[in-house]
Amino acid sequence: MGREVIEVDWSEYVGRTYLFWTPHPWLALKAEYLFERFKREGLTAQMELDTHRFPLGIKLFHPSGWSASLTTTYWNQDVKLESSRSGRDDFWTVNAGISYRLLKRYGFIMLDTINLFNKRFNYFDIDTQNPIIEPARTVFFRVMLALP
């Protein structure tokens, strides 16, 4: 018995531009623009997905070992499917964190929050196993060690 081969036309376009600036030894700024376009034709459905992201961030470093970060991201997505999930959404998310560098640079202790204000949105993610954005506020604590 032979197998039928189904061809699917799949295209991905990704672009990124960024600016990182450290105007002071204690301060780092970032501005980015990311664009993703996915197109799929074939099988039973057609899909076109355009996503624009604009992260703007600031990070402060203190010589005592403490640091703080704040990143706000504007998201704009247009989804065209042959189903009811077609649509458009634009929204802002905010991520924040604080950390402490251990003595002798043996590691970090960090507390981070993703989607700080628990913003609700309609975002279509291509990879459902590895989502690019958290749909609800997420707070996590990490310890990273670098032993000699």
C-alpha positions in Angstrom: 0.0 0.0 0.0 1.2 3.4 -0.9 1.1 6.5 1.3 -0.4 9.7 0.0 1.9 12.7 0.4 0.2 16.0 1.2 2.2 19.1 0.4 1.9 22.2 2.5 3.3 25.5 1.4 4.7 27.1 4.6 6.6 30.4 4.6 8.2 32.2 7.6 9.6 35.7 7.6 11.3 37.2 10.6 13.0 40.5 11.1 14.6 42.3 14.1 16.3 45.5 14.7 17.5 46.8 18.1 19.3 49.5 20.0 21.1 48.8 23.2 22.6 51.8 25.1 24.5 52.1 28.3 24.7 55.9 29.1 26.0 55.3 32.6 27.8 52.2 34.2 24.7 51.7 36.3 22.1 52.0 33.5 21.2 50.0 30.4 18.4 50.9 27.9 17.0 48.9 25.1 14.6 49.4 22.3 13.7 46.6 19.8 11.4 45.9 16.9 10.5 42.4 15.9 8.4 41.3 13.0 7.1 37.8 12.2 5.0 36.6 9.3 3.8 33.0 8.9 1.9 31.8 5.9 0.5 28.3 5.4 -1.5 27.0 2.5 -2.6 23.4 2.0 -4.2 20.6 4.0 -7.6 21.8 5.1 -6.9 25.3 6.2 -5.0 28.4 5.2 -3.4 30.8 7.6 -1.7 34.1 7.6 -0.2 35.6 10.8 1.6 39.0 11.2 3.0 39.9 14.6 4.8 43.2 15.5 6.6 43.5 18.9 8.1 46.7 20.4 10.0 45.9 23.7 11.3 49.0 25.5 13.4 48.3 28.6 15.5 49.8 31.4 17.9 48.0 33.8 19.6 49.5 36.7 22.8 48.0 38.3 24.1 49.1 41.7 27.6 48.4 42.8 26.3 46.7 45.9 25.0 43.8 43.8 21.4 44.8 43.5 19.7 45.4 40.1 16.2 46.1 38.9 14.7 45.8 35.4 11.5 46.9 33.7 10.4 46.0 30.2 7.2 47.1 28.5 6.2 45.5 25.2 3.7 46.7 22.6 2.2 43.7 20.7 0.2 44.0 17.5 -1.1 40.8 15.8 -3.3 40.2 12.8 -4.5 36.6 12.3 -6.3 35.3 9.2 -7.6 31.8 9.5 -10.4 29.9 7.8 -12.0 29.6 11.2 -13.5 31.7 13.9 -10.0 32.4 15.4 -9.3 35.1 12.8 -8.9 38.5 14.3 -6.6 41.3 15.5 -5.4 42.5 18.8 -2.9 45.0 20.1 -1.9 45.4 23.7 0.9 46.2 26.2 2.6 43.9 28.6 5.0 44.7 31.4 7.7 42.6 32.9 9.7 43.5 36.0 12.4 42.0 38.2 14.9 42.5 40.9 18.1 40.5 41.5 21.1 40.4 43.9 24.6 39.3 42.7 26.2 37.0 45.3 29.6 37.9 46.8 32.6 37.0 44.7 30.2 36.6 41.7 29.1 33.1 42.8 25.7 33.6 41.2 22.4 35.5 41.5 19.2 35.5 43.4 16.3 36.8 41.3 12.6 37.6 41.6 10.8 38.2 38.3 7.3 38.9 37.2 6.0 38.4 33.7 2.8 40.1 32.6 2.9 42.2 35.8 -0.6 43.7 35.4 -2.2 40.4 34.4 -3.2 41.9 31.0 -5.8 39.8 29.1 -5.3 39.5 25.3 -6.0 37.4 22.3 -2.7 36.2 21.0 -2.3 33.3 18.6 1.0 31.4 19.2 2.4 29.2 16.5 4.2 26.9 18.9 1.8 26.0 21.7 4.4 23.8 23.4 6.8 26.8 23.9 4.7 29.9 24.1 6.4 33.3 23.5 4.1 35.2 25.9 2.5 34.3 29.2 -1.3 34.7 29.2 -1.5 35.4 33.0 0.7 37.0 35.6 3.7 34.8 36.4 6.0 35.3 39.4 9.1 33.2 39.8 12.1 33.0 42.0 15.4 31.8 40.7 18.8 31.0 42.2 21.8 30.7 39.7 25.1 29.5 41.1 28.5 29.7 39.5 30.8 27.8 41.7 34.6 27.8 41.0 
